[in-house]
């Protein structure tokens, strides 16, 4: 929600009452803050989860101790620095070193555990930073995040872990500095830089400030100020009912800010458990539901898909696996305070991710980072009572974030689009400067063994004008073209589609970035293929327009036949109607990495007028299967491929699906208004009819199917009228406020 409406929501929904409910009694029980310090250490460091005498913990703890000893010995406080190689302000590295020293102090097996000299050095370092840099009244320079979240969290974390060695004066000075940059008023309004993951981070800082200063009021605030994070939103930052998660107003971000939010909430839930400020808000169930609805769909074999990672996709290789581990760690921590059923399901899910992540084995990778996560994951992997959960099959559509994920047998695909609500791409802080076309229908896909396809230097080396699945103008763009921080939304409203959870009809009205390009794209997700249609491709940029069938990071053998192509070890492509396929094999170098690519595309020429395309993607298919599909043109019949309607019929699957860009008729389906319709004959005498309003503006919708129907076996709350007999007519009420969701009616067919 936007600022004013969010403030009104908080007032009307009883934030004050919730704060009162979370407030401590007049006298906080003795030992409460000692409990919080111990709980913080146990939850964040995992001190009770592993034996420091066993590997890999013994080696990693010894390495941490050696680094901490080196940091302590090199400390040389001056007006300009705490370490000679880190001149102030150094608000990232200096506090991070102090925190590393504090962890070596708090963890067993480091050789410096509870060592007074190290604890005193941490206290001295914190005091020095507060006096020289992070002091009340100092002028913040650089990124706001460093001053309000990054620096105070690191300093407070160090102070809490080394608490026995901070004097009252040192603690008070640190608290005064934090209060100056993160005053209580920062949590008054849910807007600006105090929403979503940032709000959770601010609450974490507030709780650490409360622990450091033994301040019951701030502890209560840290808990109560989480309240606006929990309810579903209909715009702006937060969780949506369809599973979408948005940050920066328009960027799908489960694999960035969302992971930070989930980690922060899991930590706060665990630390505050059993204290006067335990999170008991029933609306917090949204967070538990988000594990399955918002995060799990975007984790494939342990890696978090790039289409929900915002500007972070090009930071460094294997960042998707790193984010996957972060999500897995948060899920296992959250499981410790979750109901039994959730805990059992999540542990099996994470175990499945870890077992299948052969590209960057999860347990081994965790050794070099989060030892608490390593211990939790090792316990799950060693527990024979925890099954290995498979990836869930079928389709998940996220209309509020213009994303789709489809899982078939041994393959997975994901689609990235853009709309008037969702950014084409995000860049900022000098990151992701050439992600211009990721929202132009980029179709990610993985077959068996493709776990590192987008991980291993894909983003720095791929041709940014030839991202797989996209239709683009080849007009050259400057780095960071469009607005920063996701301010690149096109005017398109029809973006989304309909799914019955197994198959899907997805589409977008495409507008080019800083281009005259306009087109209509549809994707029909099926058992072993994605049927891709494009129509109305029009542009006046004076340059060629291309549809990129694929751009695979591989030098594998490419075979091309009549109406098909195949990449060994990857999959096949079918191109009906003799569309000429262009191909290019090239090695691309960037950032010191060189990778081989095979590009396949359709050239629509310069300034096309209502051009179109049809092709089938067959992930994991062999060459013989690809050629056989090409020899069977009736397998998927194109019912329409125009700027008015796009649809297909697949008789063997009983599927008829149409994206109606405007009302009309395609095959046996008629719609009164723009919508998406998916019909499936289940083969048992029944069928389902699924409809959706991607534009979110229909007061009513009438859909007719030219199929004899005996009756309705399962209706829908929005179904206002149904007429059966020689043909089926369904009349739905207002779909406008349903956020583009799919609505399914089940009917009983008349036997022929």
N, C-alpha and C positions, 0 to 999 in steps of 0.2 A: 504493500500500500504506500501511497505517497505520504509525505510528512504530516500535514494537518489531519488527514483522515486517520493516520496511524495514532497520532496523539489522542484524537477523539476516541478511537477504539480502546486505547489503554485506559482512558478515564472511565468509559462506560462499562468496560468489562471487569473493572474492579482491580486494577493494579495496586491501588492502595490497600485493598483487602488482602491481596496476595502478599504484599510486603509485610502486613501485620501478621499474617499466618506464618511467614518465614522468620519473623523477628524473634530474637532470643527472649527467654524469660528475663525478669528484672535482674536476676543473678545467674550468670553463666556458670554451669557446673564446674567445679574445680578440675583442672587438668584438661579442659576442652581444647585450649590452644596447643598444649603439648600433644594431644591426640591428633590435631590437624597437622602439626609438623611431622609427626611420625607417619601419618597416613600419606602425606605428600611424598615423603621419601619412599615409602613402600610402593605406592601406585606408579610414580614416575620413574623410579630407578629399579623396581622389581627386587628389592633387597631380600625379600622372603621367598623368592621364586626359584633360586638356583643355589647350587653349592659352589662357592668361589674356588674350591680346590680342584674342580673338574674342568675339562676342556669343553668348549672353547673359552669358558669364562676366565679361567686362570690366566691365560695368555692375554686376553683383551683387558682384564683388570690391571695386569702388570703394565701393559702399554699405557693405559690411562694414568697410572701412577707415575710412570716415567715422564709423560708429558707435563703432568701437574708439577712434578719436582723441577723440571726445566723452567716452567713458567715462574714458579716461586723464586728460583735462584736468579732469574733474569730481571725480576722486578726492580725498577730504579725510578721511584716517583720523582717527577719534576713538574714544573708548571706546565710543560708542554706535552707530557706523556706519562704513562704508567710503565710502559715498556719502550725502550728506545726505537724499536722498529714499528711502533704503532702511534704516530703522533695524533694528538687530539684533533677533531672530536672522536674519530674511530668508534662510532657508536654501535658498530656491529661486532668487530673483532675483540675490542677490549673487554666488554661485558661477557662475551662468549668464553674468553680465557678464564675469567674469574669463575664462571659457572662450571667450567671443566675442572678447575681446582677444587671447587666445593663438592663436586660429585666424587672426586677421588677421596675427599675427606669422608664423605658419607657412605660410600660403598665399601663392602668388605673386600679384602684380597688385593688392594692396590699397593700395599706397602706403606701407605700414608693414612690408613683408616684412623679417624679420630686423632690424628697427629696434631698436637697443639700449635706447632709452628706453622703448619699449613692453614689451620683454621684462622689463626691470627693474621696471616698474609691475606687471606680472602677478605677479612674484615677491614684491614688497612687499605686494600685495593678498592673496595666498595666506597669507603670514606673518601678516598682520593678522587675518584671519578665524580662523586657527588659534589665535592668542593670545587673541582676545576672545570667540569663540563656540564654534568646533569644537575645543575643547581637551580633552586627557585629563582625565577626572573631571567634565566638565560634565554637568549633569542634562538628559537629552534631554526636550524638550517637543514636543508635537504628534505627528505621524505618525512611526512607527518608520522608515518607508522613507526619509525625508529624512536621517536620521542614519546609516543603514547602507548606503544605495545612492545616493540622489540627490546629496547633498552631497559625499561622498567621491569619487564618480565625476567630478563636475564639477571639483573642486579638483585631483584627480590628472591629469585630462585636460589642464587648463591647465598644470600643472607639467611634464608630459611634453612638451607642445608647445613650452614656453618653457624647456626644461631648461638651456640654456647660461647662463641668468641666475639660476638658483636656486643659492644657496650650499649647501655641505654642511650647514650648521646649519639652513637653511630646509627643505631636503629631509628632514632627520632629524626635525624638529618635525612636519612634515606626516605622515610615516610613523608617528610615535608616536601622533598623534591618530587616524589610521585604525586602527591596531592596537588602540586602546582601544575603539572602537565596532564594529569588524569584526575581532575576534580570530580566530586560526586555528580556535579551537574552534567558531566559528559554522558551520564546514563539517564538523564531526564527524558530525552526525546529519542524515538527510534527512527532515525533518519541520517542522511549524510554518511559519514564514516563510522556510524555506530549501529550498523545493521548486520544481520547474518553472521558470518565468521568473525568480522571485526567486533561485533557486540560480544560474542563469546570470549574473544581474546581480552577485551576490556574488562569483562567480568572476572576472568582469570587473574588479571593484574590486580583487580580490586580485592579479590580473595587473598592473594599473596600479600598485598599491603595490609589486609586485616590480620593475617597471621603474624607478619613481622612486627606489627604494632599492637597486637592483641586487642583489636578493636571490634567489639561485637556488632556495632552499627554498620560498619563496612562489610562485615561478613554477611549480615542480613541483606545488605544492598546487592552484594555479589550474587546472591541466590535469587532475589526477587527480580533483579534487572534482566534475568534470562527470560522472563515471561513472554516478551514479544517475539522471541525466536521460535516459539513452539507452534502457534496457530498457522494454519495454511494461509497463503496469500493469494491474491488474484492479479497482482501486478507488482513489479519491483523485486526486491531481494527477498529470498526465502524459499521455503518448500511449497510446491503446488500439489494439488490433489492427484494429478496424473503422474507424480513422481519427479517432475522437473525440480531442479534447484538452480536459482539465478543469483548472481552477485554482480555488482557494478551496474545494476539496473536492467541489463539486457544480455548478459553472457552466461551460457550454461556452464556450471563450474563445479560439478561433483568432484572432479579430479584436481581441484586446487583449493579454493576457499571452502568448498564443501567438505573435503577431507580434513582441513584444519578445524572446521566447526565440529565435525563428528569426533575428532580426537579431543578437542577441548571439552565438549559436553561429557564424553565418556570419563574423562579425568575428573571433572567437577562432580559428577554423580558419585564416583567412587570415593573421592576425598571427603565429601560432605555426608556420606552415609553414616547414620548413627549419631549425627551432631544435631544441635538445635536448628541447623539450617539445611537439613536434608531436603533434596528436591522432591516434593510430593505433588506438584502440579499435575493433575490428570491429563492436561493437554500435552505434557511431555511425551505421551505415548506416540506422538507424531515422529519423534526422533527414532524410536524403536522401529516404527513402521518404515521409516526412510531407509533402513539398512536393506530391506528387501525390495522396496519400491524405487528408491532413488540411486542407490550405490551399486548393489549387486548386478543389475542389468548391464552396467558399463564396465564390469570387470571381466576380462576374458583370459582364462588360464593364468590368473595372477597379475595381469597388467591392466591398468586403467586406461580405457580408450581415450585417444587424443581429442576426440570431438567434444569432450567436456573438461578440457584442461586449459582453455583460454590461451593467454599469451605464453604460458609456460611450456608449450610443446617443443620449442627449439632450444631450451636451456642447455641440455647436455644429453648424450646418448642414454638410452634405457630409462629415461625419466618416467615413462609410463609404468614400468615395473616398480620403480621406486614409489610412485604414488599408489600402486596396487598394494605394496607392502604397508604403506601408511594406513590405507583403508582397512586392510586385514588386521593390523595392530589395534586400530580403534574398535573394530567389531569385537575382537576377543576381549578387550578391556570392558567394553560396554556389556558384554555377555555376563560379566561377573556381578552386575547389579540388575540384570534383566530376569524376567520370569523364566521358569524352567524350560518351557517349550521353545522360547526364543533362543535361549542359551544352547540347547541341543541342536537346533537347526543351524545356527550361525557357526558353531564349532565344526559341524560337518561341511558346511559351505567353504569355510576358510581352509579346511583340510583338503578339499577338492582343488581349490586354487593352488595350494602349495604343491600338491602331487603333480598337477599338470604343468606347472611353470618350469619347464625344462630349459627355456631360453636364458633365464636368470634365476636359478633355484632359490626359492624364497628363504628357506632356513639358512642356507649358506650365506646369502646376501645379508641377512639380519645379524650375522656374527660381527660384522664391521660397524654396526650402528647401535640399534636399540636392543640392549641385552634383556630388558624386561619383555619385549615382544618375542625375542628369540626363545626365552624360557617358556612363555605361554604357548608359542607355536610348537615347540619341541614336545611339550606335554600333550598337546592335541595329537600330534603325529604318532606319539608313542602309545596312545590310548586305543587299544583294539576295539573298545566299545563305541568309539566315534567312527561312523561310516564316512566314506569318501563320497561326498555329494557330487553328482554330475551337474553340468551347466543346464539350466532350465531351457527346454525347447520352446519353440513358438516365437511369437512376435510381441514386442513392447513398443508402443507408440507414445511419444511425449509431445503432444501438440503445443503445449505452452512453452516449450523450449526448442521447437522445430528439430527434434531429433527422433530417430527410430533405430531400434536394435532388433535383429532377426537371427534366430538360431535354428539351423537345420541339422540333419545328421552329419556330424564331423565338420561343420563349417559354421561360420558366424559372419554377419555383415552389420554395418552400422551406417547411418545416413545423417549428414550434416546439412541443414538448410538455414535460411534466414527469412525474417518476416518483419512486419512493422513493429513487432515486439522484441525480436531477437536479432542480435548483431550478426553481420556477415562474418566478422572476425574481431579479435581484440589485439591491439598492440599497446604498449606502454613501457616506460622505463627502458626504452631501446630494444624491447623484446618483440619477436614475431612480426618484424617489419614487412614481411612478404606473405602474410597469411591471407591476402586479399580475397582469394576465391574459395576458401574452405567452406563458406556457406552457400556456394553455387551448386549444391548437390553433390558434394564429395562423398563417394561411396567407398568406405573402408570395408575390407573383407579379409578373412583369415580361413585358410583351409588347414588340414592337419599338418603340423610342423612349421606353421608360419608365425610362431609366437613372437619373433623379433622383427617382423617385417617393417613396422613403423618405428622400431626402437633404435635400430643400428644406423644412426646418422641419416635417417630418411629426410628429416626436415631441412637440414642445411644443404643437402645435395640434390633433392628433387627439383625439377623444373616447376616453379610456382605457377606458371601459366598452364601446366598440364597435370593438374591434380585429378586422380581417377574419378570418373563419374560426372565431372563438371562440364557445363557448356559455358564457354567464355569468349569474349572478344580478346583478341591478341594485342590490343592496344597496350603500349607500355605504361606502367604505373610507377609513380615514385614510391620509395620506401615509406611505409606508414600512410599510404593514401587513405583518404577518408578521415573520420574523427578518431581521436585516441580513446582508450578505455571503453571500447565497444560502441562508440557513437557512430555506427555505420549501418544503421537499419534501413532496409529498402522500404518502399511504400506497399509491399505486397501484404494482403490480408489472407488470401487463400493459400495457406500453408498448413499441411497436416494430412489427414486422411482418415480411413476407417480400418479397424482391425477386429477380428473375432478372437484374437489371442493366438491363432494358429497361422493365418495368412493375413495379408494386408494390402490395401491400395493407398499409396502415399503420393503426395504431389506438392509442387510449389509453383507459384507464379513467379518467374525469375526476372529480376532486374539486375543488369550489370553494374558493377562498381565504377563510378565516374565514366559511364558508358551509356550509349543509346540502346544497348542490347536489351531485348525483351523476349521471353520464351515461356513455354509451359512444359514442365517436366513431370513425369509420373514414373513410379517404381512399383511393381507388383511382386511382392515377396511370396515365394512358393516353397515347395519341399526341397527341390534341388537346384533352383534357379531364381534369379531376379530378372523379370522382364522390364526393360527400360524403354520408355517412350519419350520423345520430344516433339513438340509441334509449335507452330507460330514463331519460329526463330527468326527474328527481325533485328537488323542493326544498321546504323548509318555512321559507323566510326571510320570507314575507309580502310579497314584492315580485315584479314580473314577471321572468321568465327569458327571455332572447333568444338566438337563434343569428344571428350577424352574417354574412350571406352575403358582404358586402363593405362596405368603407368607403374609397372611393377618393378620393385627393386630386385632385379634378378638378371643374370646372364644365361638363364636356362634356354634350352632349345625351343625355338618358335616354329610351329608348323602352321601353314595357312592352306586351307582347302576352299572348295566352292561354298561360299556362304558361312565359313567358320574359321576360327583360329584357335590354337592351343599352345599353352606354355607348359612344358614338362614340369611335373611336380607341383603345379599351382592350380590350373583349371582351364576351362574352355570358354569360348565366346561364339555365339551364333548371330549372324547378321542377315536376316531375311531381305528379300527384294533386291539382291545384288548391290547393296550399298558398298562403294569402294572403301576399303580399309587401308589407312596409311599406317606405316610402322617405322620405328626408329630404334636401333640398338645403339646405346651410347654409354660412355663412362663419364660421370660427373664428379667434380672435385670441389670441395669447400671445407674450410676449417681444418685442413690437414687430412680430411677423409676423402677417399675416392670410392664410389659405388657404381655398379653396373645397373642400367635401367633398360627396360623394354617398354616402349610407348606404343599404344595403338589408339588411333583417333579417326574421326570422321571430319572431313574438311567441308564446311558449308559455303566456302568461298567468301569473297569480299562483299560486304553489305548484303547479306541474304535477305530474302523477303518471304516469310512464312515457310522456311525450310523445316525439315523434320528428320527423325531417325527412329529406328527400332533395333534393339539388340538384346540378346539374352546373355547374362553372366551366369556361368555354371562353376561355382567354387569347388575345387577338388576333383572335378570330372576328368576322366581320362580322354585320350585322343579319340578312341573308338566311340565312346559315349557322346562326345561332342559332335562328331561327324554324323552319328545316327540321329541326333536331335535336329541337326541342320537338314537332314533328309526327310524330316517329318514336319512339314510346314503347318499341318493342322493341329499340332500339339498345343500351341497357343495361338488362337485366332484373334487378330486385332479387330475389335469392333468399331473403334473410332480412334483417330489420332489427329485432332485438330485443336485449334485454340478455343473451341467450344466444349469438346469432350474428348477424353482419352480412356479407352477401356479395352479389356481383353477377356476372352473366354478360354478356359482350360478344361475341356470335357473330361479328361481322365481324372481330374481332381474335383469335378463338380463345381468349379469356381467360375463365377462371372463377377467382374469388378469394373467399376467405372468411376472416374473422377469427372464430375460435371462442373466445368468452369462456368457454365451457365445452364439453366434448365433446358431440358430437351430429351431426346431419345438416343440410345445406343444399344444395339442388339435388342434383347428382350426387356431392357430396363428403361423406364421413363422417370424423370424427376422434375418437380415443379420449379426448383430453384437450385442455385449452385450448392453442391454437396458432394460427399463421397459415399458410394454404395458398394457393399461387398455381399454377394449372395453365395451360399455354399450348400450344395446338395450333400447331405451326410451319408447317403447311401442306405439308410435304414427306414426310408419312408418319410423322413423329416428333412427340413432345411432351415437354415438361419438366414436372416436378412439383417445386415448391420449397416447403420447409417451414421453419418457425422456431419457437423457443420463447421468446417475449418475456419470460415470467416467469422463465426460467432455472432451472427446478426439475424438469424432466421426466427421470425415469429411463428412460423409453421412450415411444414414440409410434407408433400405428398409424393410417394414413391409407388410406382406400378411395376409389377413383374409379370411378364406374359408366361405364366406357368399355372396350371390347374392346381388349386389348393383347397383342401377340405376344411381346414380350420386352423385357429391359433392355439398352440399348445403352451406357449409361454409368452406372455405379452411384455410390456414395458411401461413404467409409470408415465412416460411421455406419449404413449400411443393413445390417440384420441378416438380413432375409428379404424376399422378394418373390414374390408369387403373381400370375401373369398368366392370361389367358383372357378370359371374358366381362366380367370387371371386374378392376381392378388393386388389389392390396393391398400396401402398403409398410410394413414394420416397422423402425423406427429404434431404435437404442440410446440411451444417455443423451445428452440435449441440454443438460443442466443447466449444464455447464461450458463451453459454447460462446458465452457472452456475447451471446445473442440473435441469432447469425449465421444467415444463410439457407443452406440446404443443398439442392442440386438434383440430381435424378435424371432421366436422359433415357431415354425408352421408345420402342419401335417399335409403332405402332398397327396393329391389324388392319383391313384394308380392309372397308368395309361392303358 
